[in-house]
Amino acid sequence: MPNCKDGILAATVLAFARALGEYGATTMVTGYIPGRTATISTTVYQLWREGNDAAAYKWVMVNLVISFVVLVAVNMLENSYRQPKGRAVNHTLSEEFERK
């Protein structure tokens, strides 16, 4: 299972990104009931249809910020897992052969 964590992390991020922008299935299955079944995508669409572009742009920016924060957090987590534990060693291959 430890070997799978990179794949699981990638799948989780992709599923989150897909769900964040989902519009079609949400509209077909649940419709749009403000306060009950509204998602960011359906809210943007409804605000745009009503001519309230300023509020729609606000929700688009909220969506972008959420996406950006999640991607930065995932990249930071991924980098922390890939850094070697312990003391950093910085030497060339020729120095390695000289030691032996």
C-alpha positions in Angstrom: 0.0 0.0 0.0 2.8 2.5 0.6 3.8 2.3 -3.0 0.3 3.3 -4.1 0.2 6.7 -2.2 1.3 8.8 -5.2 -1.4 7.2 -7.4 -4.0 7.6 -4.7 -3.0 11.2 -4.2 -3.2 11.9 -8.0 -6.6 10.2 -8.2 -7.9 12.2 -5.3 -6.8 15.5 -6.8 -8.3 14.6 -10.2 -11.6 13.5 -8.7 -11.8 16.7 -6.7 -11.0 18.8 -9.8 -13.6 16.9 -11.8 -16.2 17.3 -9.0 -15.5 21.0 -8.6 -16.4 21.8 -12.2 -19.2 19.3 -12.5 -22.3 20.9 -14.0 -24.1 18.5 -16.3 -24.8 15.6 -14.0 -25.7 17.9 -11.1 -28.2 19.7 -13.2 -29.7 16.6 -14.7 -30.0 14.7 -11.4 -30.8 17.3 -8.7 -31.7 20.4 -10.6 -31.1 23.7 -9.0 -32.6 24.4 -5.6 -30.9 27.4 -4.0 -29.5 26.4 -0.6 -30.1 22.7 -1.0 -28.6 21.4 -4.3 -26.7 24.5 -5.4 -23.0 23.9 -6.3 -20.6 26.6 -7.4 -21.0 25.7 -11.1 -24.8 25.7 -11.0 -24.8 29.0 -9.0 -22.5 30.6 -11.6 -24.9 29.5 -14.4 -28.0 30.7 -12.6 -26.5 34.1 -11.7 -25.3 34.5 -15.4 -28.8 33.6 -16.6 -30.3 36.2 -14.3 -27.9 38.9 -15.6 -26.0 39.2 -12.3 -22.5 39.0 -13.8 -20.8 40.6 -10.9 -21.9 37.8 -8.5 -21.2 35.2 -11.1 -17.6 36.4 -11.4 -17.3 36.4 -7.6 -18.2 32.7 -7.6 -15.8 32.0 -10.5 -13.0 33.6 -8.4 -14.0 31.5 -5.4 -13.7 28.4 -7.6 -10.3 29.5 -8.9 -9.0 30.2 -5.4 -10.2 26.8 -4.1 -8.5 25.1 -7.0 -5.3 27.0 -6.6 -5.1 26.3 -2.9 -5.7 22.6 -3.4 -3.1 22.4 -6.1 -0.5 24.3 -4.1 -1.2 22.1 -1.0 -0.9 18.9 -3.0 2.4 20.0 -4.5 3.8 20.9 -1.1 2.7 17.6 0.3 4.2 15.8 -2.7 7.5 17.6 -2.3 7.7 16.9 1.4 7.3 13.2 0.7 10.0 13.2 -2.0 12.7 15.0 0.0 15.2 12.6 1.5 15.1 12.2 5.3 18.2 13.0 7.3 21.2 15.0 6.3 21.6 16.2 2.8 24.6 15.0 0.9 25.9 17.0 -2.0 28.8 15.5 -3.9 29.6 14.5 -7.4 30.0 11.0 -8.9 33.8 11.3 -9.2 34.0 12.1 -5.5 32.0 9.0 -4.8 34.6 6.9 -6.7 37.5 8.6 -4.9 36.1 7.5 -1.5 36.2 3.9 -2.5 
